[in-house]
Amino acid sequence: MIKIMFKSLLVWLKRLTDPIVVFILLQVVWLAFVVLWVVWFVNQNEAFQQISAILGSSSIQSTTGIMTLVIGSILLGMILVGTVVLFIFTQVQGSLLRQQRSFVSSVTHELRSPLASLQLSFETMQREGLPETVRVKLFNMVQKDIDRLTRLVDRILLSARLDRGILDNRSQLEVFCLKDLIKKTIEETRHLDTSVHERITIHCPDHLKVRSIPMGMSMILGNLIENAIKYSNPGTAINIHVKREDYELRVAVEDQGFGLNSRDQRKVFKMFHRTPRATRNAVPGTGLGLFIVKSMAKALGGRIWVESEGIGKGSTFLVGFPEQIIHNKD
């Protein structure tokens, strides 16, 4: 019985020390101070009037009590505002810490998978009398795992540079066929789904050429296509639309996956952010992809946004680039 009461007390204390509960209690305390200050002022104002009547109006000004109330209220208001600001910053810092812990956990998982595959492949290749066909297949697996590790490390390094406002522009602007780049990017995502070519339909003019940075454009398309694959059920259709609209070249990646509510639509492009459904369903990811996409699109003079009718109704990510990047406008 005592043990149950002790546990209940601990639960109650834990709830009481919750930041939001502490914040509410603190505001109640400040409001109580304000009420007590007003009561004190009313009582003191009567005393000021009595003293003024005794000593004469020239000794104590009639505005003394009012100024006392105003000054005190301003000081209490400043303390109240400071408390609110401090609470907001504390909540933001707590959210960032939780996101960073989630990021570390996700990166650890993302690294473990290809490293375990590499270790298994090398151990298998050390066996004597291994058929050449098996050896070639293992070499291909090793190459794919190395590519996955390289992309992961590149994304982490790129997100760090973008977060500091540093973009490596050593890659010069080039003229290239956008549809060919989309096809190449899709091929690089086959490790996520071998049937990706059957799932994805490309709606893009065959001879549309753009003048941009291929690495940046590939990074944007790759992340959006990977998300469409990871956050939708196997076999569901994915559509990529490229068209000119409102003086922009728009690229839209449409899936029939998890969908997003209004809250996640506002936060999905923030660094380390992952939706609760992604965490519950153990969808692999680091929370860096869409942050990189937004930063890269901005660096290329474009913008990005997401449209979704809600949970379970799919999502469409749209990137708008200035019309000037189109090389053959005719």
N, C-alpha and C positions, 0 to 999 in steps of 0.2 A: 504493500500500500504506500509506504513512504517512498519507495523507489519510483512508483508511478507518479506520485505528487512531485517528486524532484524533477522527473523528465518533463512533466507539464510545465513546471516553473521555468525550466531551461527553454522550452519552446516559446513560452510567453515572453521571456527576456529577449530571445532572438528576434521575435517579431517587433518588440518594442524598440530594439536598436536598429531596425531597418531604416536606411537613409530617408525614405519618404515619410515614415512615421515620425522620426526625429525632426524633420523639417516642419511637419504640420504642428507638432508640439511646440516647436520654437516660435512659430508664428502666433500660436495662442498666447504664449508668454509675452511676446511683443505687444499684442493687442491689449493684454491685461495691463501692461505698463502704460500704454496710451490712455486707457480708461482711468487708471489711478492718477495719472498726470493731470487729466482734465478735472477730476474730483478735487485733487489738491489745489489746482488753480482756482476753482470756484470758492473753496474755503479761504484761500489766501487773498483772493480778490476782495472778499468781505472784510478781511482784516485790514487790507490796504485802504479801503474806503473809511473805516473807522479811524485809522491813524491819520489819514488825510483830513478828516473832519476836526480832529484834535489839533494837529499841527498847522493846518491851513493848506489850501490847494497849491501854494507856491513851493512847498517843500517836497511833495510827492506828486509827480505828474499823473494824470488820469490814464495815460497810455502805458504805464509801467507794467501793469498786469497783463495787458494784451500782448506786449512785446515778449514778456516772459513765456506766455503760452505759445506764441509763434516760434520763438527760438527753440524751446523744448521740443515742439512738434517736428521742427525741421531736423533736429539732431536724431530723434527717434526714427524719423522717416529715412534718414541716411543709413542708420544702422540696419533698418529693415531691408532696404534696397541692397546693401552690402551682403546681407545674409542670403538673399535670393540669388544674387550673382554667384556667390561662393558655392551655393548648393548646385546651381546649373553647371559650373565648371567641374565640380566633384563628380556629378553624374556623367558628364562627357568623358572625363578621365577614366572613370570606372568602365564605361562602354568600350573605350579604346583598349583597355587592359584585357577585357573579355575577348575582344576581337583578335588581339594579338595572340592570346593563348590558343584560340581556335585556329589561328593561322599556323602556329608552331605545330599543333597536332596534325593539321591537314598536310603540311609540308613533310612532316615525318612519315606519314602514310604514303604520300606520293613518291617519296624517295625509296621507301622500303620495297615497294612492289617491283620496280625495274632492277634494283640491286639484287633482290632475291632471285629474279629471273636470270640475271647475268651470272650469279654464282652457280646456279643449277646448270646453265649452259656450259660454263667452263669445266665444271666437274664431269659433265657428260662427255665433253670433247677429249678429256684426258684418258678415256677408256681405250684400250687396245682393240684393234679390229673393228673400229667403227665404220660403217658403210659411208662411202663418199656422199651419197644423197642425204644421209642424216647429218653429216658434217656441214654440208652447204646450207641445209635448213637451219641448223644451229647458228651458223655465221649470220644468216639473215635475221634471226631473232635477236642476236647480240647487237647487230647494227640498229635495229628498231628500238631496242632498249636504250642504247647510247643516244639515239636521236631524242627519245622522250626525256632523258636526263638533261640533255643540252637545252631543249626547249624550256624545261622547268627552271633551270638556272638562269637562262636568258631572261625569262619573265621576271624573276625575282630581282635581278640586276636592273632591268629596264624600269620596273616599278619604282625602285629606289631612286633612279635618276629622274624619272618623271615627277616623283613626289617633291624633289628638290628643285624642280623647274629646269632640269638639265636634259637636253635632247641631243643625241649624237646625230648631227646632220652631215656626217662624212659621205653618206650615200647621196649622190647627186640625183636631181630630178631626171626621170626617164620617161620615154613614151612607150607604152606597152598595151597589149590587148587585155582588157579587163576580164573577158570571159575565159581566156586562157589562164589567167591568174586564179580565177575562182576554181577552175577545174583542178589546177595544181594544188591549191589549198585543200580541196576536198580529198584528194588522194593522200595528203599528209595526215588525215584524220581516220584513216582506215583501221588504225590500231584500236580505235574506240568501237567501231562497228564495221565488220567486213562487208555488210550489205549497204553501205552508205551511198554507193552510186545508184542503187535502185530506189532509195528513199528520197534523194534530193533531186528536185527539178529546178533547172536554171532558166529563168526568163530574162535573157539579156541579148541585145543585138550582137550578132557574130563578129562584126568588124568595128565595134566600139573601142576606140583607143583613148587613153587618158594620159595626161602628163602629171606624174606624181612620183612619190618615193615607193618603189615596189615593196621594200621591207616593211614600211609602215602600213601600207594597204593590206599586205598579206597578214600582218599581225592582227589587224582589225577583223578581217574576214575569218581568219583561223579561230579566233576566240569566240566569235558569234556562232560559227558553225559547230564548234565543239560543245558550246552550251546547248544548242538546239538538239544535239545528239544525246548529251548526258541528262538533260532535263525533260526528255520525252520518252514514251514507251517505245521499245523496239518495233520496227516495222511501220511506225506512223510516218506520214509524209512531212517533208521539210521543203519549203519553197523559198527560192532566192529570186527577188525581183530587182531589176535595175532599170530605172527610167528617169527621164528628165521631167521635173515638176517644180513650179514656182521658182524658176531661175536656179535650180539646184540639180545635181546629179544624185539621185537617191538610191541607196542600196538597202533593201529590206530583207531580213532573214526571219521567216515565219515558221513557227512550229506548232504542234498540237499537244504540247506537254503540260507541265504542272500549272502554268499560269502564275500571275502575280496579283496580289491585292494592292490597293492604292498606297499603303504604307511602304511595301517593298519596292514599288515603282519609284518612290522618292529616294530610297536608300541604296538601290541595287548597284549604283555606279561608285559607291564609296569604297575606299580601300579596306580590305579584309571582310567586307560585309558578305554574309551568306544567309540565305533565307532559312527559316526554321524547317521547312519541308526538306530542303537539301540536307540539313544535318540529320533529321530523323530518318531519311531514306539512305543515309550513308553514301550520298553522291560524291565522288572524288572531286577535289578542287581546293584552291588556296584562297579564294576571295580576292584575287588580284586581276583576273581576266578582264572584267568589265571596267575596272579602274584604268587598266592599260588602254582599253579600247577608247574610253572617253578622252583620256589625255592625248592619245595618238591622233584621234580625230580632230581635236582642238589644235594640235600642232600642225596638222595639214590644212587648217583653215575651215574645218567642218564642224558639225555638231551631231549629237546622238541623243535619241530618246527611245522610250519603250511604250508600247500600247498592249493592253491586255484587258479582257472583259472580266477577269477574276480568276480565282483558284479553279484549276481543272479545265480552263478554257483556252489554254495556249497563250503564247506571247509573240509579238512581232517587234524586233529591234530594227530601228531605222537610223541610217547614217546619211546625213546630207552634206555633200561637198559643193563648193562653189562651182558654178557652171563653167568657169574659166579653165578647169582642169581637163575638160573634154578637148581632145586634140583634133578630131574630125567632126566638127559640128554639123556638117552637111548631111 
